[in-house]
Amino acid sequence: MRKEIFALAILGIIACLGGCRNFEEKETLHTARLEVYEADGTTLINTVEDEEAVARFEAGGWGQEDGISSDVDPAGKDLEGREPLFMIAAMKEPAALINNGKMEKTFTITVYEGTDVVKMMVMPQIVENIGLSEELLTFYFEVPEEDMEFFLSLAGN
């Protein structure tokens, strides 16, 4: 009887520690590469794996409160009539550990012609166990001129 209780306790500890380890791995992994697509999101234009470029992109704080301008319409009306130029997809590593080596797209930034306002869309699978509509996962914000130039350089423009 004692052996059974001891074995169950050990299994419980292993399961708990295994779950904690996976959580820590997910939290510490970062953007591994950027993929730049034509505006329709289907044709790949460029893949950026340069560590400095990816780190600069990641350091930009896209979607964090200090990057959001209060002058931008939260519904994206500032972009009405504007043509999208291209889309940048941030690819993260956690799925590479879990999904047979496939990286996971975490969010996209769409750059539009003639404006410094961009659209950021968080992928629904990133917000686990909560069904959120596309509207709630889409954000609009202004980026500084130097960041817009950086985006254009990623697309080869």
C-alpha positions as CSV (number, residue, x, y, z in Angstrom):
1,M,0.0,0.0,0.0
2,R,2.8,2.4,0.9
3,K,4.6,1.7,-2.4
4,E,1.4,2.5,-4.4
5,I,1.0,5.9,-2.6
6,F,4.7,6.6,-3.0
7,A,4.5,5.8,-6.7
8,L,1.5,8.0,-7.2
9,A,3.1,10.8,-5.4
10,I,6.3,10.5,-7.6
11,L,4.1,10.5,-10.7
12,G,2.3,13.6,-9.5
13,I,5.5,15.4,-8.9
14,I,6.9,14.4,-12.3
15,A,3.7,15.5,-14.0
16,C,3.8,18.8,-12.2
17,L,7.4,19.5,-12.9
18,G,7.0,18.5,-16.6
19,G,4.1,21.0,-16.9
20,C,6.2,23.7,-15.3
21,R,9.1,23.1,-17.6
22,N,7.0,23.3,-20.7
23,F,5.5,26.6,-19.5
24,E,9.0,28.1,-18.9
25,E,10.2,27.0,-22.4
26,K,7.2,28.7,-24.0
27,E,7.7,31.9,-22.1
28,T,11.5,32.2,-22.8
29,L,11.3,31.5,-26.5
30,H,11.2,34.4,-28.8
31,T,10.6,35.4,-32.4
32,A,12.9,33.2,-34.5
33,R,12.3,34.7,-37.9
34,L,10.2,37.1,-39.9
35,E,8.3,36.2,-43.0
36,V,7.3,39.0,-45.4
37,Y,4.3,38.2,-47.7
38,E,2.6,40.1,-50.5
39,A,-0.5,42.0,-49.3
40,D,-2.7,39.0,-49.9
41,G,-0.7,36.9,-47.4
42,T,-0.1,34.0,-49.7
43,T,3.1,34.8,-51.6
44,L,6.3,34.8,-49.6
45,I,8.5,37.8,-50.6
46,N,11.3,37.4,-48.0
47,T,12.4,35.4,-45.0
48,V,14.5,37.3,-42.4
49,E,16.5,35.1,-40.0
50,D,19.3,37.6,-39.3
51,E,19.5,37.8,-35.5
52,E,20.0,41.6,-35.4
53,A,17.0,42.3,-37.7
54,V,14.8,39.9,-35.7
55,A,16.0,41.4,-32.4
56,R,15.3,44.9,-33.7
57,F,11.8,43.9,-34.8
58,E,11.1,42.2,-31.4
59,A,12.5,45.2,-29.4
60,G,10.0,47.5,-31.2
61,G,7.3,46.5,-28.7
62,W,4.6,46.1,-31.4
63,G,1.2,46.1,-29.8
64,Q,2.4,47.2,-26.4
65,E,0.7,50.3,-25.0
66,D,3.6,52.7,-25.5
67,G,3.5,51.9,-29.3
68,I,-0.2,52.7,-29.7
69,S,-1.1,56.3,-30.6
70,S,-4.3,57.7,-29.3
71,D,-4.7,59.5,-32.6
72,V,-5.3,56.3,-34.5
73,D,-8.9,55.1,-34.9
74,P,-9.2,51.8,-33.1
75,A,-11.6,50.5,-35.9
76,G,-8.9,51.2,-38.6
77,K,-10.9,53.9,-40.4
78,D,-7.5,55.7,-40.9
79,L,-6.7,53.0,-43.4
80,E,-9.9,53.2,-45.5
81,G,-9.1,53.4,-49.2
82,R,-5.4,52.7,-48.6
83,E,-3.7,49.8,-50.5
84,P,-1.9,47.3,-48.4
85,L,1.8,46.9,-49.5
86,F,2.9,43.8,-47.6
87,M,2.5,41.8,-44.5
88,I,5.2,40.8,-41.9
89,A,4.6,37.7,-39.9
90,A,6.4,37.1,-36.7
91,M,7.3,33.4,-36.4
92,K,7.9,32.0,-32.9
93,E,9.8,28.9,-31.8
94,P,7.4,27.3,-29.2
95,A,5.6,25.4,-31.9
96,A,8.9,24.1,-33.2
97,L,9.3,22.2,-30.0
98,I,5.7,21.0,-30.0
99,N,4.4,20.8,-33.6
100,N,7.0,18.6,-35.4
101,G,9.4,21.4,-36.1
102,K,6.9,23.9,-37.5
103,M,7.1,27.4,-36.2
104,E,4.0,29.2,-35.2
105,K,2.8,32.5,-36.6
106,T,2.0,34.7,-33.6
107,F,1.0,38.0,-35.2
108,T,1.1,39.9,-38.5
109,I,1.8,43.6,-39.2
110,T,0.3,44.9,-42.5
111,V,2.0,48.0,-43.9
112,Y,-0.2,50.3,-46.1
113,E,0.8,52.7,-48.8
114,G,1.0,56.4,-48.0
115,T,0.6,56.2,-44.2
116,D,2.5,55.5,-41.0
117,V,-0.5,53.6,-39.6
118,V,-0.2,49.8,-39.6
119,K,-2.5,47.0,-38.7
120,M,-1.4,44.3,-36.3
121,M,-3.4,41.1,-36.0
122,V,-2.7,38.5,-33.3
123,M,-3.3,35.0,-34.4
124,P,-6.3,33.3,-32.6
125,Q,-4.3,30.2,-31.7
126,I,-2.0,32.3,-29.5
127,V,-4.8,33.1,-27.1
128,E,-5.3,29.5,-26.0
129,N,-8.7,28.4,-24.6
130,I,-10.4,31.6,-25.3
131,G,-12.5,32.1,-28.4
132,L,-11.9,35.7,-29.5
133,S,-13.2,37.3,-32.7
134,E,-10.8,38.8,-35.3
135,E,-12.1,42.2,-34.3
136,L,-10.8,41.8,-30.8
137,L,-7.4,40.6,-32.0
138,T,-6.8,43.4,-34.5
139,F,-5.0,46.7,-33.5
140,Y,-4.0,49.8,-35.4
141,F,-1.2,52.1,-34.5
142,E,1.3,54.6,-35.8
143,V,4.9,53.8,-36.1
144,P,7.8,56.2,-36.2
145,E,9.4,57.0,-39.6
146,E,12.6,55.0,-38.7
147,D,10.5,51.9,-37.9
148,M,8.5,52.3,-41.2
149,E,11.8,52.4,-43.1
150,F,12.9,49.3,-41.2
151,F,9.6,47.5,-42.3
152,L,10.2,48.6,-45.9
153,S,13.7,47.2,-45.8
154,L,12.4,43.9,-44.6
155,A,10.3,43.7,-47.7
156,G,13.2,44.7,-49.9
157,N,11.8,48.2,-50.7
